[in-house]
Amino acid sequence: MPKLFMALVASLAAMSIQASPDQARLLVTIVVDGLDADYVDLLREQFGQSGFKMLENRGVQLNVDYGTSLDATAATAMIVSGAAPSATGIASGSRFDRITLRPAQTYTDTEVLGNFTSTGFSPATLRVSTLSDEIRVASGGTNAEYAVAPDPGIAIGLAGHAANCAIWLDSKTGNWASSTFYQELPVGIAARNRSLPLSVRLDTMSWKPTLEPSLYPSLPDHLRHYPFRYVFPRGNSDRIDMYAASPLLNSEITGIASDLLRTYKLGTRKGVTDVLNIGYSLKPYPYGKNNDDRVELMDAYVKLDRDLGRLFTDISRGVGLENTVVVLAATPPRPQRRRDDDKWNIPHGEFSTRRAISLLNVYLMALYGNGDYVSAYHNGHIYLNQNLLKEMKLDVTAVRSAAATFMARMTGVDRAFTIDEIIAGTAGQNAEAIRRNTVAATAGDILIQPAPGFEVVDDYNIISTEAAHTGMVHTGATTTAPVYIFGPSIVPKTIEGIVDARVIAPTVARILRIRSPNGAAMAPLKLKL
């Protein structure tokens, strides 16, 4: 009898929580790749009242630290799971396969097919649950969950394992794509691809400043007199990539998000929380006409503010902002991609991965005998030839240490760490952050950090005729980014100082009264509700 009584009490308590009048009926998670809080402050006078200002005036603001510089795919996984890459398994947007000796996109999955894309993707490599997954479980699968983003790395991370659908732009065809892993492809997406294909619409699209050049603050005179204009002509083979790197893509994503809101009446299901997850990008525009791209970047912020205002207005007209939790989380801004003009005489250099690996291989041959000791370079990691080391019966740890010491002395390299040092937590001053942001199963034997002012030219094992330039290295590159949390009964507040980015997911879970994702490593923030 006591057991039955306790079970009834627990059941009634759960029912009272479900019936809570301020329970959110819609969660909107927005990830903005490269959002810089300084630009938000700088452009405040150019913003409207319903975008960033609404989040600032009615929500909680905080500054989070990702530990080390992470790309948008890895940062998104951390945001939605509350776990570091060592737990999520997602260290970057691409991973290196030691068997094929080739990189692949992190979420590539040969067991599924693509919808409107030739490549299959799934969240199989994401080792933990996400906020979307936990909301799905809490609703018993009766809610609706959709995610739309510029690329599969952000879209699939936002959708998690249990969403109805993840949607992204296929960079080859311009189609809005998905995967057969998900149970549904929205009818509107198929219709958009067939009746309004991007390949046709690009012929008449252009990107030009939203405001008069004089209204963009803190610009030198020479940038105020020559407003930019970018078009995407049919004869340009890069035109889809050019479009995808422009803020016009953010506007299209907003349109798709609004269509999903209306089509599926998100937020109208009683007793459950629907989910709409959105990815945006504020990366520097790599196709600009000059090295100083401040006007383009400011315009991207102004356009995004208007897109947010349009999105929030559509939510107000539907379920209502009073029934919605909004989380806008930024990933750290990217470093400058192009070096300054030579006329400024600022020290710089190029770090050629082909030359570096060649020199390293010669050095290891001098120590241990002839052989190809290096298998590959990928994303800052050097992969040694494990089969050769076993055949020669060499001490792998000793070879790694010798290779790291040699690389650390090379021009263009600031530091070099072995995977053994990383796992042991002894890799420099930021050792713990490097450890937790490294996925040991896919990491290389040596991690190198280029020196400031050097541009990494990845010309080792290139497939295309053009080497990949990963951008200038800045030691001051930030690992922090702003986050805004808005929702029913949340008391507006600015949290001073810097907090760990892993608090986002458990904090949102607490607001929604659900359990945290299973890999969450931090306690939630105690916000006043």
N, C-alpha and C positions, 0 to 999 in steps of 0.2 A: 504493500500500500504506500509506504513512504516513497518508494521509487516511482510509482505512478504519479504521485502528487508532485514530485520534483520535475517529472517529465512534462506535466501539464503547466507548471509554472514557467518552465523554459520555453514551452510552445507559445504561451501567452505573451511572454517577454519578446519573443521573436516577432509575433504578430504586431505588437505595439510599435516595434522599430519599423516594420514594413509600412505601417499606417502613419508614421510620423509626418506631420503636415509639411515639414521643410525638407523632406527627402528629395534629393535631386532626381529629376526625371530624365535628364540628359547630361552626359559628360562630353565636353568638347576639349580634346587635347590637341594643342597646336605646337609643333616643333618648328622653329625658325633657324635654319642653318646659317650661322655667321652673324646673328644679330648682335650689335655692339651697343651697350647702354649709353656710351658717350654720344653716339649719333642720335639716339632717342632724345637725350637731353638737348642736344644742339638744335634739333628740328622741331622742338615742342611748339613753337609759334606757327609752324607750317602745318601742324596736324589739326584734324578736326576734333570734335568732342566725343565721337562714338567709337574711336579706335583705341590707340594706346592710352589716350587720356582717360577713357572709361575704365580701363584696367587699373591705371594708377590711382584714380580717385575712388574706386569702389572695391579694390582688391588688396591682397597682400603682395608686397614686393620683397624679393630677396635676391642675393647674389650667390650663385653656387659655384663650386670648384669641382672640376672633373678629374683632378689629380695630375694628369698629363694631357698633352694635346691629343684629342681624339677627333676622328672624322665624324660626319653626321650619322653614319650607320651605327657605329659603336656608341656614340653619345645617345642616340635615340633608344637603343636597347637599354642603356643605363637609366634613362629617364623613366621608361615605362615599367621597368622591373625592380628598380632599387638595388641592382647588383652591378658589380664591376665586371669588365670583360673576362677576367679569370673565372668567373662564375657563369656569365651568360654564354661564353664561347664566341662572342662577337667582338673581335679586336679592331676591325676596320671593314670597309666596304668590299674588300677582296681578301682572299686567303690563298696561300701557296700550297700546292699539292706536291709533296715530296716524291710521289710515284711518277706522275706525268711530267714533273719539273716545269709546270706551268701554273700561272695564277688563274683564279676563277672568282667570279662574284660570290660573296659570302653566302647568299641564300640560294645559289644555283642548286637545282635538284633534278637529276635525270629521271627520277621515278614519276614525275608529273609532267603535264604538258602546259604550254602557255596558251592563254586566250589573247588573240590579236598580237602575239609575239612568238618568235621561234624558240625561245628559251624557257625552260620550266624553272619556276622558283617556288620555294616553300620555306616555312620557318623551322625546318627540321634541325638546323644547326643551332637554333636558339634553345639553350638548355634549361631555361627557367620559365616560369609563368609570368604574365604581364598583367597590368591593371585591367585591360580588356578581357583577358582570360578569366580573371577572378570575378569580374562583374557578370560575365556569361554564366559562370558556375552558380553565383549567388541568385541569378534569375531563373535557374533551371533551364536555360536555353530559350526562354520566351522573349528575350529582348532582341534588339536589332543593333548590329555593329558594322560600321564601314570605315575604311581608311583610304585617303587619297593623298598622293605625294608626288614630288618630281621624279623619283626613282624607286626601284624595288627595295633598296636598302632601308630607306626611311618608311616606305609604305608597309612592308611586311613587319618591320619592328613595331610599328604602331598598331597593326591589326592583330599581331600575336598569333596564337594557334587556333583560336576558336571563333574568329570574326566571320561575318557573312561573306565579306569580300575585301580584298586589298587592291587598289587601283594605282597605276603609275604610267608615266609616259615612256613609250618605247623609243629610244633615241635613234634607232635605225629607220623606222617607218613613220614615226609621228603618231602612231595609234595610241589610244589609251588602252593599256593592257592589264591583264590579271593572270591568274593561274588556276588550273583545274583542281589544285589542292583545296581551294575554297568552294563552297557548295553553290555559290550564286555569282552570276555576272549581271549587274543591273542593266535593264533593257535600255536605259538612257545612254549607257556607255557604248553599246553596240550601235545604237542609232547615231550617236555623235561620230563614230568612226566611219559609218557608211554614208550618211547624208551631209555631214559637215567635216570632212577629213581635214586634218591640219595641213596636209600637203597641198591642198587647194587654197585654204584660207591664208596661208603664208604669202601668197602672191600679192595680196593687198594690205598686209600688215606692216606697220612701222612703229618704231619706238622713238619718241621724242619727249623733251621735258614736259612735265605736268604743269610746272609753274614758269613764270618769267625768270630768266637766269639771274636777274638782280635780287630775286627773293630767296635764293639759296644762300645761307649765311656762311661767313668766314671763307669766302672765295677770293682769290686774287683777281685783279681786273681782267687779266688775259683769258680767264675762264668764263667771265660773265658775258663776253661779247660774241661768243661763237657757240651757240646752242647745237647740241648733237642731234643727229637723226640716223637711225639704223634701219635698214630694210633687209629682207630675207629673200633675195631673188632666186628664181627657179634654177638658174644655172650654177648656183653656188652649192657645192656638195656638202658644205658645213652648215647649211641654213637651219636644219633642225637643232643642231647643237647650239647655234647662235641664239635661236629663239628660246631654247631651254635655259640658257644662261641669263636671259633677260627677265625683267619683272613682269613681262606680259604673261609668262607661264603662271606666276602667282595669281594673276587675275583669272585665268582660265580654271585653275584649281578651285578658287573661290566659287566660280560659277557651278562647277561640278558638285562642290559641297552643298551649295544652296539647293541644287536639284535633288540631291539625296535627302536633304531635310524635308522638302515638300513631297517628293514621291513616296517616301516611306513613313511620312508623318512621325518623324523621330521625336520622342518625348511624350507621345500621347498614350503610351501603354501604362496602365495603372499598376502601381506596385513594383515596377521594375525601372532600371536605368538604361536607356539607350545610349549608344556611344557613336560619336562622330570624331574621328581622328584626322588631322590635317597636317601636311608638311609643306613648308614654304622654304625659299632660298633667298639669301641676301649675299651670295658669294660675289666677290669682285668680278666685273665683266671682262673676260679675257680677250674679247674681240674689239676693245676700244681703240680709238684713233690715236691716243697718246698715253703716256705712262701715268699721267695724273688723271685718275678716273673719279675724282671726288663728286663731280656734278652727276655722273651716272649713278654713283652709289647713293647720293642723297635723294635723287629722284626715285630710286628703288624703294627707299624707306617711305617716301611720301605716298607712293602708289600702294605699298603694303598697308599703310595706315588706312587708306580709303577702302582697301579690300576687307580689312578687319571690320571697319565700320559697316560695310555692306553685309558682311556675315552676321554681325551682332544684330543688325536691324532685322534680318530675316529670322533669326532666332526669336527676337522679341515678338514678331508677328505670328510665330508659331507657338511653341511651348512656352515661351516667355523667359527672359533672363532670370526672373525670380525663381525659376524652377531648374536652372542650369548651373553646373559647375564648369568653369572655363580655366584651363591651365595652359598658359603660354610659356614654353621653356625654350631658351635659346641654346644653341651649341656655340662653342668658342669661335670668335672671328678668325678667318683664315689670314695667314701672312700675305704680304704683297707678292704677287706672282712675277712681276717684271721688275728688273733692276732699274735704278735711276739712270738718266742719260749720262753718258760718259763725260760730258762737259762739266759735271759737278765734281768730278774727281773723288767720288766716294769709293773707298776700297771695296772690291768685290772679286769674286772668282767663280769658277765652275768646278763642281765635283763630278767628274765622269766616273760612273759606276764601272764601265768597261775597263778603264785604265786602272782603277783601284783594285778590282778583282784580279786583273792580270798581274799586277805587282805583288799582291798577296800570294797568288799561286806560285810565283817565282820564289818568293821568300820561303814558303813552306816546302818547296822542292829542295831548296838549299839545306833545310833542316832535316828533312825526312826521306829524301829521294824523289825520283821522278814520279809524276802522276798528276791527275786533275783533281786537286783538293777541294775546289769550290764548285758546288752544283748550281748555285743561283744566287741572285740578289733580288729581294722583293720588299718594297715598302720599308726601307731602312734596316732590313734583316739580311744577314749573309748566311747562306745555307752551305755547310760543308758536305763533302761526299762521304756519307756514312759507310757505304759499302767498301770504298777504298780504305778507309781508316780501319775497318774490321779485317780486311784482307791483309793489311800490313801490320796488324796487331798493335796498333798505336793506342796510347792513352788518350781517349777523346777529350777529356777534361784538359789535359796538358796542351793538346793541339789548339783547342779553343782559346786557352789563355795566351798562347804564343800569337795566335792570329789577332786577338783583341789588342794586345800590346803593340803589334806592328801597325794596325789600323789607327790606333790612337795617336801615333806619331806622324801620320800622313797629313799632308797639306789639305785643308778643307774639312778635316775631322776634328770636332771638339772633344768628344768622348766616345769610348767604345766599351761595351759590357758583354760578358758572356752570359748565356742562358743560365749557367750555374750560379753566377752572381745575382742575376735577377730573381731566380727562385729562392735563393737564400736571403734575399732582402738586403744585399750589400752593394747594390748598383748605384753608388753615388749618393748625393745629398737627398734626392727625392726617391730613395730606394723603395719605400713601401708603396708609393703611388705607382711606380714603374712595375712593381711586382703584381699588384692587383689588376693593372690594366694590360697585362700580358697573358695571352692564352698559350700556355706551354706546349700544348699539343700541335699547334700550327706555327709557333715562333721559330725563328732561325737560331743558329748557334751563336751568332754575335749580333748585337744591336749597336748601330752606329748613330751618333748624333752629329750632323754637319756643323761646321763652324759658322758664326754669324757672318752675313754678307755673301755667303756662297750659295749658288744656285745648283741644285741637284739635277744633273742631266742623266737620266736613266737610259743609257745606251747599251746596257748589257742584256744579251738575249732578246733584243727587240724583234718584234714580229713585223711591225710596219716599217716603212722607210724613214720615218721621223721619230727621233728619240723623244721620250716624255720629259718635259721640264716641270719639276714639281714646285718651283718657286723659290724665292729668296728666303734665307733662314734668318730669323730675328730671335735673339735670346730673350727678348722681352715679350715674345708671343704669349698671349694670355691663355690660361686654362680655365678662366672663369667666364660666366655669362649670366644675364638676368633671367629671372623667372617671375611670373605674375600668376597669382591664384585668386580667382573670383568665384563667389558662390553664395547661395542662400545663407543668410545669417552670419557670414564671415565678416568679422570686424576689420575694416581697412587698417593697414599697418605697414610700415617699412621696417624690415628686420635688419638691424645693423650688423656689419661684419660679413664674413664669408662662411657659408655652411656647405657641407658635403652634398654633392649632387644626388647622392643615393637616398637623400631624405625625401625627394619629391614623391616617389611612388607610395611609400607608407603614409605620408601626410595626406595624399589624396584618398587613399584607402580609408583612413580614419574619418575624413569628411563624409565619405559615401557610406560609412558604417559596414564595410566589408573587410575580409581578411587581407593582409598584405600579400603581394606576390611571394612565392615560396623561396626566392633567392634574396629577398630584401635583407640588407645587412644593418640598417640604421633604424633607430626609433623615430617615430613621426614627430614633426614639430607640433608643439602645443598651441595651436591657433585658437583664438577666442571665437566660439561658434554661437 
